């Protein structure tokens, strides 16, 4: 089974029905149906909670969304070595560098993101939600 690391922007796309939310939801659906093994980084979960709170989601609704994600996607946690390697990454954005390093460390097949340009120098295979649907 292919393993994909889902960037937070994909999750927010389908939750907030942003551009290309149908493809983002289809990627998540593949995780729910166990067609692929989906992963997120732990810091993405806490950041998602922050965004949901900022968007005025009530606590019960926020918790339900996060619980659903945790039921269907595995969580990767960056340890000190990952965080240090990310500091010297070719990627400009530190958060993206952490995701990139996590993917390498965990043997992830693909990273799925809306922001391909942020991962130009990634050592991983990077796809948009729409693109990954043709791959997995």
N, C-alpha and C positions, 0 to 999 in steps of 0.2 A: 504494500500500500504506500502510495506517495505521501510525503510529509510536506505540509505547507505552513509557513509562518506568516500569519496575517497581521499586517500593519494596522494600527488603530484607525487610520483614516478610512479603511474599508469597512470596519465595524460601524463607524459613525455614518458612513454613506448609507448603509441600509437602515440604520435606526432613524436617521433624520430625513430619509428619502431625498438625499442629495443626488447630484448628477451621477448617472450610471448605478443607481441604487439597486436596480434589478439584477445586474451582474454581481454586485457585492452580496446580495441576498442569496443568489444561486451558489456562490462559493461557500457561504455559511451552511446552506442546505446540504451541500456535498459532505460537509463535516458531520452534520446531524445524522445523515443517512449512512455514515461510515464508508463513504466512497473514497475519501482521503482522510488523513490524520491531520487535524488542524491544531495549530499552536499559536499562542500569544505570549508575549513577555509579561512578567508580573507587573512591571511598571506601567504597562498599557492598561491594565485593569484599574489601577488606582487613578490614572489619568482619566480614564473613561468615567469613573465615578465623579471626578471633579467637573468634567464637561456636562454630565447629566444634571448635576446639582446647579451648575451655572445656567442651564437651560430650564431651570425650575421644575425638574422632575421631582415628585415627592419621594421621600426615602423608601417607601414600600415599593414603588415602581422601579426605582434605581436598583434596589436589592433583587427584585425579580429579574431584571435584565441581566445583571451580573451573575446571578445564580444560573440562569439559562445558559449563559456563555460558559460558565465553569462546568456545567453538565455535558457540554458538547465539544469543548476545546481544551486541550491540555495547556498548562501554564509552565513556562520556562523562567527560571530565576537566574539572574546574572550574579555570579560570584565575583570575588575580587579580581581574579585573573582575567575574566571577560571584561570587566570594567577598565582594567589597566591596558589591555590590548586595544580597547576601543579608543583610548586616548591617542594612540599613534596610527589610527586607521586612516586610510585614504579618503574616507567620507568626511565631509565638512561638519555635518550635524552629529553631535555626540549621541543623541538618542538613536538615530539611524545606525550609527556605528555599533552601538550595543546590540541592536537587532541583528545586524549583519554578523557580528561575532558569535552571537547566540546560535544563529543558523549554522554557521560553520562548526561550532563546538558540538552541536546536537545532531549533525548529519541531516539537516533539513534539505529537501530537494529544491524547494522554490520559496521565494519571498513574494507575497502578493501585496502590492501597494498602489495607491493612486498616483504617487509622486515618483515616477521613474527617474526623473532628473536628479533627485536626491540620492539615488543609488547607482549613479553612473559608474562609479569606481568600485562597486561591490565585487566581491569574489564569488557571489552567489548568482543563481539564475533568478532574474527579477521579471515579474509580470504584473500587468494590471488585472483587475478582476475579470474583465471581459476576455483578455488574452489567456488567462489560466484555464478558463472553461474549455478551451480547445486542446489543452495539454493533458488535463487530468480527467 
